[in-house]
Amino acid sequence: MIDKTNNDSASKVRVIANPSSTDQAIVVEFHGSPSWAISLPFYLKCALALIVGLGIVWKSAAWPTLVPLFMLMAGTVAIAIAVGMRAASTARTQIVIDSVRMTMRYGIVSRRVASVELYRVQNVECVSSWWERLLGFGTLIVESSDVNHPRWTLRGIPDVEALREWMNLAAIERRDARGIREVNMGRV
């Protein structure tokens, strides 16, 4: 198997020789984890909860009991665990999108791997809120004819619009290469 890596830091594209076909190489368009910033609203809510808890302890400092302080400490530990779990979950999610399939590996304690062949991809949509656009990422929504996973939602993908365009073209190319035609039933 041949592995050639493009040294351009802006695009992590690798070309790997396909063992089943010597005339067509697999192009890896995206390989990585979602952006950490996808959890930014959650992190801000946790920080706000800590500030509110600190304010409550400050106001109740005249109380003769230490219950508010212990509640703040317990809340701080719970928030720290929740933030850590969210960060670990994002870091342990790995997405690979190449010219043949899309694969997602995720999970902290138990690991799950799911993939869909690109010829099954029917629609690719990208959604970015204003703050996601400012930070340069978005959500990729992939609809496929796969029975087990008909809808994929990939959050925190950098340069999501270019990846959406590439996936649409790659899916059409894979269908053409396999001689598969799409038939719309129902809504048109």
C-alpha positions in Angstrom: 0.0 0.0 0.0 1.4 3.4 -1.0 1.0 6.4 1.2 1.7 9.8 -0.1 1.0 12.8 2.2 0.5 16.3 0.8 2.8 18.6 2.9 0.4 21.6 2.6 -0.7 22.3 6.1 -4.1 23.8 4.9 -5.2 20.5 3.4 -4.6 17.0 4.9 -5.1 15.0 1.7 -3.5 11.6 1.4 -3.6 9.4 -1.6 -3.5 5.7 -0.9 -3.4 3.0 -3.5 -6.6 0.9 -3.6 -5.6 -2.8 -3.3 -8.7 -3.9 -5.2 -8.1 -1.6 -8.2 -4.7 -0.6 -9.4 -6.0 2.2 -11.7 -7.9 4.3 -9.1 -6.4 5.7 -5.9 -8.4 6.4 -2.7 -8.2 10.2 -1.9 -8.6 11.0 1.8 -10.4 14.4 1.9 -10.8 14.7 5.6 -9.2 12.9 8.5 -9.5 14.2 12.0 -11.6 15.1 15.0 -14.3 17.7 15.4 -13.2 21.1 16.4 -13.0 21.6 20.2 -14.9 24.9 19.8 -18.1 22.9 18.9 -18.6 22.6 22.7 -18.0 26.3 23.4 -21.7 27.0 24.3 -21.5 24.2 26.8 -18.3 25.4 28.3 -19.7 29.0 28.6 -22.9 27.6 30.4 -20.7 25.7 32.8 -18.6 28.9 33.5 -21.8 30.8 34.1 -23.1 28.1 36.5 -19.8 28.4 38.5 -20.1 32.2 38.6 -23.7 32.0 39.8 -22.7 29.4 42.4 -19.9 31.6 43.6 -22.3 34.6 43.9 -24.7 32.5 46.0 -21.9 31.4 48.3 -20.7 35.1 48.5 -24.3 36.3 49.5 -24.7 33.5 52.0 -21.3 34.0 53.7 -23.1 35.4 56.8 -24.8 32.1 57.4 -23.6 30.1 60.4 -23.4 26.9 58.3 -20.9 25.8 55.6 -23.6 24.1 53.4 -23.5 26.6 50.6 -19.7 26.2 50.4 -19.9 22.4 50.2 -22.6 22.7 47.6 -20.4 25.0 45.5 -17.5 22.5 45.8 -19.8 19.6 44.8 -21.1 21.6 41.9 -17.6 22.6 40.8 -16.5 18.9 40.8 -19.6 17.9 38.8 -19.1 20.6 36.3 -15.4 19.7 35.9 -16.3 16.1 35.3 -19.0 17.2 32.7 -16.5 19.5 30.9 -13.8 16.7 30.9 -16.2 14.1 29.5 -17.3 16.5 26.8 -13.7 17.4 25.8 -12.7 13.7 25.9 -15.7 12.7 23.8 -14.8 15.3 21.2 -11.2 14.4 21.2 -11.9 10.6 20.9 -14.2 11.1 17.9 -12.4 10.4 14.6 -13.9 11.0 11.2 -12.4 9.8 7.9 -14.0 10.9 4.6 -12.3 9.5 1.5 -13.3 8.9 -2.1 -14.8 5.5 -1.3 -16.5 5.8 2.2 -17.1 7.9 5.2 -16.1 6.4 8.6 -16.7 7.6 12.1 -15.1 6.2 15.2 -16.4 7.5 18.5 -16.7 6.6 22.2 -14.7 6.9 25.4 -15.3 3.7 27.4 -16.8 1.6 24.6 -15.7 2.3 21.0 -18.1 2.3 18.1 -17.2 2.4 14.4 -19.7 3.1 11.6 -19.2 3.7 7.9 -21.2 4.4 4.8 -20.1 3.9 1.2 -20.1 7.1 -0.8 -22.2 5.7 -3.6 -25.0 5.4 -1.0 -24.8 9.2 -0.2 -27.9 10.9 -1.6 -27.7 14.4 -0.1 -25.1 16.5 1.7 -26.0 19.7 3.6 -23.9 22.0 5.7 -25.1 24.2 8.5 -23.1 26.9 10.3 -24.4 29.3 12.9 -22.8 32.8 13.0 -20.3 31.9 15.7 -19.3 28.7 14.0 -18.6 30.6 10.8 -16.5 33.1 12.8 -14.4 30.1 14.1 -14.2 28.4 10.6 -16.3 25.2 11.1 -19.8 23.9 10.8 -22.0 20.8 10.8 -22.2 18.4 7.9 -25.5 16.6 7.5 -25.3 13.5 5.2 -28.4 11.6 4.1 -27.8 8.2 2.6 -29.7 5.1 1.4 -28.0 3.0 4.2 -30.6 1.2 6.3 -28.7 1.3 9.6 -27.5 4.9 9.4 -29.7 6.9 7.0 -28.7 10.3 8.5 -25.3 11.3 9.6 -24.6 14.6 11.6 -21.0 15.5 11.8 -20.5 18.5 14.0 -17.3 20.7 14.2 -16.0 20.0 10.7 -13.6 22.7 9.4 -14.2 24.2 5.9 -17.5 22.5 5.8 -18.8 24.1 2.6 -15.8 22.9 0.5 -16.1 19.4 2.0 -19.9 19.3 1.2 -19.1 20.2 -2.5 -16.4 17.6 -2.7 -18.6 14.9 -1.1 -21.4 15.6 -3.6 -19.0 15.2 -6.6 -17.3 12.1 -5.1 -20.7 10.4 -4.5 -21.8 11.0 -8.1 -18.4 9.8 -9.3 -18.7 6.6 -7.2 -22.2 5.9 -8.4 -21.1 6.4 -12.0 -18.1 4.1 -11.5 -20.3 1.3 -10.1 -23.0 1.9 -12.7 -25.6 2.8 -10.1 -28.5 5.1 -11.1 -30.7 7.0 -8.6 -34.4 6.4 -8.7 -36.6 8.9 -6.8 -39.7 7.4 -5.3 -42.3 9.6 -3.7 -41.4 13.3 -3.4 -39.6 14.9 -6.4 
